[in-house]
Amino acid sequence: MDLGFLEPLIGRPGPWATVCLDTSRTTEDARQRQVLLQRTAVRELIDLGADPRTCRAVAEHLADEPVSGSPPGRALFAAGGEVVLDVPLTTAPPGVEAAWGPLPRLAPLLGRLEAATADCLVVAVDRTGADLERRRLGRPEPLGTVDGTIWQSRGHRAPPADRYEWHYRHRAQDAWDRSADAIADRLAEARSDCGADLVVLTGDARERRAVHERLPQDLQPRTVEIDGGGRADGIHTDTFERRLDEAWQDFSRHHADEILERFRNGTGRPGEHRTDGTGTELAPGAAAEGVPAVAAAAQQHQLATLLLRGDGPDAGREVWIGPEPEHIGMDRGEVRSMGVRRPERAQAGDALLRCAIASRAEAVTVPDGAEGPVGGVGAVLRWRN
């Protein structure tokens, strides 16, 4: 998961309020239920010691929740009397989850955030051209239309069965080939501009296949074709959305498998274990495993991909932190040696995610049953020590 959308969370001091709750409107008593959930969220923050200004900001933000069109859930992050970030979720807890601490409570939400941050470039294709749309954080963003080259045929008259027939058919095919070239070129340009993780081709099967074949080689592994969408009226939106969600889940699982393979290949190579001046083990090779090694890599801005397992014990292990993301260590003295006068305790998963956001790394939840880092915390590194 690209963590760029979480950058507002590292640019200001805490403490932070984190609230995750159900905001769906699928029941008859939805409005009344929402009021109760909002009151519960604020009450829990008060009980946790949150300041009145931040509690009020959360309450006012939730009170503005629309009557219709709400996402299934929301994750709010607030500090200093302001809601800094509001992330719509595709899944949410049945009630309310609230936290108050020196850092945003990100690690327990990582799986839900991954599901909500699908970043797809959807291209609906037919013989007349294509419509391009980016889907990110559940929000559609139109990116324009490509008008195809249309061959004007003879209307209802059949093409002649003589030596001109080949020219007739060839010119019609040539017009579509030029259209497919134009769509593929615009698609590649749009993907380069927006950086979407997955490209989805839908619409007429023959036409989308022609576009697919013309895409650059580097886009082929990121491109899938799915049925159910298109440019014409009468498209079954629910069916297409379900297939789009399934395509994103398949892509995410494949990506996680690739990252885990890199992690396993780069962990624990003989002769690559080293320590710093304090005796703390530095991250070996191309990967790091365990909180001490991953924290050491984070101090040096080496994180490329942070790996966290939802049920792993190490994510909840305490570390010491300072005001900057690289201020992270296993004991208070280590962080004080970085010039931090008053180090604070924080959970390792949240502190390492702050480091990953700051270094523009990504984060991946280790799937259930997959062979991942022992203890549930690991990383693939940008370079070796």
N, C-alpha and C positions, 0 to 999 in steps of 0.2 A: 504494500500500500504506500503510495506517495503521501508523505506527511506535510506537504507544502501548505495545505489548507489550515493546518494547526499552528502556523507561524505566529499569529497574534497572541498565542499563549506564552511565548518566551520573551516578549518585549517589555514586560512590566513585572514589578514585584508582587509577591503574595501578601497575605494568605489568600487561598483560592476556595471558592465554593463550586462544587460540581454537582449537578442535578441531572438525573436521567429518569424520564417518566413516560408513561403511555399518554399519547395525545390523540388517539384514534377517535372517530365519531361514528362508530358502527352500531351503537345501541340506542334505544329510544331515550334512555336516561343519560345520554352522553354528556349533555351540558352540566347536569348536576354532578355527575361523576368527575368531570374535569375540575369543577370548583373544589371538590373534596381532595383531589390529588394535589392541586395547587396549594391548598392550605396545609396539607401534610408535608409537602416539600419545604415550605417556609418554616413550619414548626420544627422539622428535623434539623434545619440549618441553625435555628436559634438554639436548640438543645446542644448542638455540636460546638457552639461558641462563636458563630459567625457574627460579624458586626451588623448593627441595624441598617446601615446604608446599603450594604450588599444584599441583605435579606429583602429590603424594600425594592431594590432593583430587580431581583428575581421575581418577586410577587407581581410587580407592574408588567414585566415582560410576559409572564404567563397569562396575565389577565387579558392581554391583547391577542391571545390565540384565536384564530378565525373560527367561526361556527362551522364552516365547511371547507373542504380542501386541506385539512390538516394531515401531516404525515402520521404514520403509525406511532412514532415516538420522537422525542427530542433529547438532545444532550446539551445542557447549558453550562457555560464556564464563566464565572463572574469574580471580579476582584475590585476593591476600591470603590464600591458603590456603583459598578457598571457591569452589565452583561457584555463580556468581551467577544464571545463566540456562541452561536446557536447552530447546532448541526442537526438537520432532520435525519431521522433514522428509519430504516425499513423494518426493524424489529425493536421491541422495547420491553422492559420488565412489566409484570402485571400491575405493579404499584409504583413506588417511588424508591430510587436509590440516591442518597445524598452523601456528600463528604465535604469536609472542611480541613484544609491543611496547607502546608507551605507550597505545594505544587498542585496543578490540576490532576485529578484522579483519572488518569488515562488508561492504565494497564488493564483494569477489569472491563473497560469498554472497547478494547481493541477489536474484538470479534465483531461487535455491532458496528463500529466505525468502518471496518473493512467492507461489510455488506452494504453500507450506505454510500461508500465512495466510489461506486462503479463509474468509470470514466470511459465512455464509448463514443465513437464516431459512427453514427448510423446513416447509411446511404441507401435510399429507396430508389430503385432503378427500373425504368421501362424504356421502350423504344424511342420515346420522345425526349429522354434526358434523365435527370436525377435530382433529388432533393437531399441536401446534407444537413445533419443536425447533430449537435454534441449533447450527450447526456452526462451530466456531472452533478453529484450530490443530489440526485433525484430531480434536477431541473433541466428542462429542454432549452437549448440555445440554437436557433436556426442559423446555419452558416451559408445559406444561399442555394441557388439552383443552377444546374447546368442544362442548357438547352441543346438538345441533340440536333444532328444534321438529318433533316427529313427528306426522303426521296419521294417526290410527287409521282405517284403511279397513275395508271389509267382509270382510277376509280373502280366502277363496277365491271368494267370490261376486262376480260381475261387477257393475259399477255399472248401475243401471237405464237403459234406453234411452228415457227420457222427459224431461220438463222439469226433473227433479232432477239429470240427468247433468251439466249445466253447473256446478251448485253443487258437486257432488262433486269434479269436476276442479279447479274454482277453489280450493276449500279446500285440496286437496293442494298445488297450486302456491303458494298463499299461505303454507303452512307452510314450504315450502322457501325461499321468498323471505325469510322472517323468519330462517331459519337462515343463509342466505348473508349477510344484513346483520350478524348477530351475529359470524360468523366474520371478516368483513372488518373490523369494528370492533376485535375482539380482536387481529387481525393488525397493524393499524396501531398499536395501543397497544404491542404487544410490540416492533415494530420501532423505535418511538420510544424505548422503554426500553433496548434492547440495542444499537441503532445498527448492526445488520448491514448490510453493503454490498449484498447481493443477496437478494431474496425469491424463493423457489422454490415454486410451487404444483404439487402432484402429486396423483394419485388419479383419481377419476372425472372424465372430460373435461367433461361438461356442468356438473357442480357446481363444479369449479374455475374454469371460465369465468365462471360467475355471480358467484363471489367476486371474481375479477379485475376484472370490470366495476364492482364497488362500491368498489374501493380509491380512496383520495384521489389526486388528479392527480399529486402529487409522488412517489408511489410507483410510478406506472405505468412510468417508464423503468427502474426497478430491479427489476421483477418479470417472471419468465419462467415458462412452463408446460412441464413435462417429463413424459414417460410413464415408467412402470416402477415408480413408488412407490405407496403407498397404506396404508390402515389394516388391510386384510384379511390373513389368514395366506397364506403361499405366495408372497410378493413375492420376486422374484429380486434379491437385494441387490446382487450384483456388477454386474448390468446397470444398476440405478438409480445406483449409485455412479459408474460410468463416465459416465453421462449428466449427473450432477451436476457431475463434474469438467469435462466439456466445456462445460457452461453457464457455469461460473466462468471458464474460459479465454476464452470469447467475451466475457463481461462485462469481463474485465481488458483484452483487446485493444481493445475499444471505448472504455474509459476512457482507456487510453494514447493512443489516437488523438485524443481530445478534448483531453487535456493538451498534446499536441504541437501541435495546431492553435492553442491559446492561446499557447503558447511562440513559435511562428512569427509570429503576429500581433503579439506584444508585443516582439519583439527588434529592436533597431537602428533605432528610429524617428528620422528626421532631427531634429537639434536637441535630442535628449534625452540625449546623452552628456555627463556631468559628471565632475569629479574632486574629491577631497577635498583637505585642506590639504597632504597629502604628495605629491599628484600622481597618486594611485591612482585609476583610473577607477571611478566608482560604477556600479551597475547601472542601465542605461537603461530607461525606460519600464516596462512591465508584466512584463518578463522580463529575465533576465541570462544571458550566455553566456561561458564560460571561467572558469577558476579565480579569477583576480583579481576579476572582477565579482561572481561568486557568493559569494566570501568576504567582499567588502565588504557585500553584502546580508545575509549571515549575521550579521555583527557588529551589524547594526541590527535583527535579529530579523524580517527581511522575508520569509523563505522561506515560501512556501505549498506548493510542490511542487518537490522536488529531482529532477532528471533525470540519470541516469547510464547510459552505454552500457558494456556489459560489456567490449568490446574497445577502448574508447577510451583513448588514452594519458594524458589529463589526470587520470584518477582515481588513477593511480600517481605523479603529480607530488608532490614534497615541499613541504609548507608548515610553518610554525612554529605551535605551539600552546602554551597554558597550561592551568591546571587547570579553567577554566570553558569551556563550549562556545563562548561568543562570543570567547574568546581565540584568534583565528586570523588569520594574516597571511602575506604572501608573503616577508617577511624577518624576521630575528631582532629588529632594532631596532623594528620596528612593534609586535611583541608585547610587548617590554620597555616600550614607551611606555604600554601598558595596565596597568602595575604588576606584570607577571610578572617575577620575578627570574631564573628559570632556564627560559627557553623550551625546548621540545623539538621535534625533527623528527617529522613523521607524514605519512602519505600523504593526499593531498587528499580522496579518496573517503571514507575513514574519518572524517576530521575534519569534513567537511561533513555526513555522516550524523549525527554527534554533534550538530551544530547543529540539524539537522532534527528530531531526536528531542526536543531541549530546547524548541524552539519549536512543538512539536505540529504540525509539517508532515508531509506524506506524501512518499513516494519512489516513483519509477516507473523501471523499467528500459526504456530505449529499445529497441524490438523490432529484430531484424535486418532490414536493408533499409529501415528508416524514416528519413525525413529529420529528424534531430535536431540537437543542438548540435555545433558543430565541436569536435573534441577529446574529445567524450563527456561534458562536464559543462555543465549549464545549470540554470535554475530559473525557475519562474513565481512572481511576487512578490505579496505581499499588498497592497501599496500602492506608489505611486511616491515617488521622492525629491523 
